[in-house]
Amino acid sequence: MIGRNTFYRAAYVVLAIIVLISLTPVSALSGYSYYQTINYAATDQATYQQDVVIHRTTGTAYQETVGGLKVWHIYVGTKCKTDYGDIRFTKSDGTTLLNYYLWPDYDSSSARFTVRLEG
C-alpha cells in the first residue's frame, strides 16, 4: 500500500513533467520553431476572410471591431522577418496551410494579413 505522502510526491512529479512538456515550444509545421494559436468560433458561412495584424513588438493579443469587422492583433516580437516572408497560417492540425494575403502597406513594425478561414 502506498502511503499518502508517497502518493502526493508521485502526483507532484507527474504534474511537473506534464507542465514541462506542455511548455516546450514545438511547431507542427516543418522548419518553424515558433507559433501562436488563435482560437476562434466558426460562422455559418463555409469560408470567410479574417484580418490579422502581426506586430513585431511585445504585447498582449487582442481583438477589435472596425466598421463591423473583427480584426485580430497578434504580437510576435522579433520572431519573424521584417518583410513577414516567414509568416504562415494553418488549420488547427498545424500542417494544412491556409491561403492569405499580405497587404502591401506593411512596415518593419506591423503588417496586416487577410486569412481565408473555413467555418
Disulfide bonds with the S-S distance in Angstrom:
none
